[in-house]
Amino acid sequence: MDLPTSAGANPFNSTLQMDGQEGSTPAPEGREDRAQRWTRRRFLALGLGGATTVIVAGATGLELVSHGVLPGKQLLNQLDGACSVANPALTFSPLGPSISGNFYSHARNRAVGYTIAYPPGHKPGRTLPLVVMLHGFGGNHTNAVAGMSPAQAMALHVDGDLLAPMAIVTVDGGGGYWNPHPGDDPMAMVIDELVPLCQRMGLGQPPQRIGVMGISMGGYGALLLAERYPHLIDAVAAISPAIWTSYDQARSANAGAYASADAFTANDAVTHAAALAATPVRVASGDSDPFHQGVEALARVLPPGADVVFANGCHTGAFFTSQEPASLSFLAQHLTA
């Protein structure tokens, strides 16, 4: 279906999907889950002891391994159990509707896809708080949430209770770590195009609140957005945020993460953490995550009251999924109070 746009707005196309899944549903199996089940015997039998490219946490992990951020040590950690994370079966209410579509982004100079998911019992046209969910490296709007769909995220039960009603939007942000690059500014796309699109639909329109959440690259992006736009973002939750402590470190891992050393300085989530003084913050990182040093540096400078969780785990889909219920509950608490 085509949704109306305001005068001067970019036209966009969308499709409404009415979902009806219900009950206790295990998280969909992805590449990261299959990677968890590799055995040392199979690993050695295939002769991959020195491999530089392995499947760890889907596309996000693949990028990290290929750039040396996730060396063989993380795979060995998986094999030896250091990455083991308890992941109880996820339970959902019957799902609310989802809208998927695309619009032309002038900030990114290309068409981008998006998905908006509503909570159970709500439909397009309802006014609700909004969660902007940012995907990891190699991801897109279809797989921004680990282990579940956006509609499932809004229908999730946490500690036996359904989340307070809010909507979620995911969008294609590319691979530039959600910070501005010449000719491609995913941050401006979110702030100047995506959020207004959602607000025209009644989502995150004041007095309704807006939160931002992300995993890995998206976790860093979520923190950056909250730091740069504290007047707009009311709460932030970051899972395994991809935080480097220097431009040289970032460039050696992924030359496309920042356009320049000056761009790194301007968009360093650690340096600008004081901007979160009035924003509720939740950050979760695995003790064996290769970005853990950067997250520890961030934790030391976050304003008092920030909810920082360090737990057993690596930079894997299992850890991401294990932290999503608490992160979504955190956002629901602050966006729907």
Summary of the structure (lengths in Angstrom):
residues: 337
radius of gyration: 19.0
end to end distance: 33.0
largest distance: 62.3
contacts: 1219
relative contact order: 0.16
helix: 32%
strand: 21%
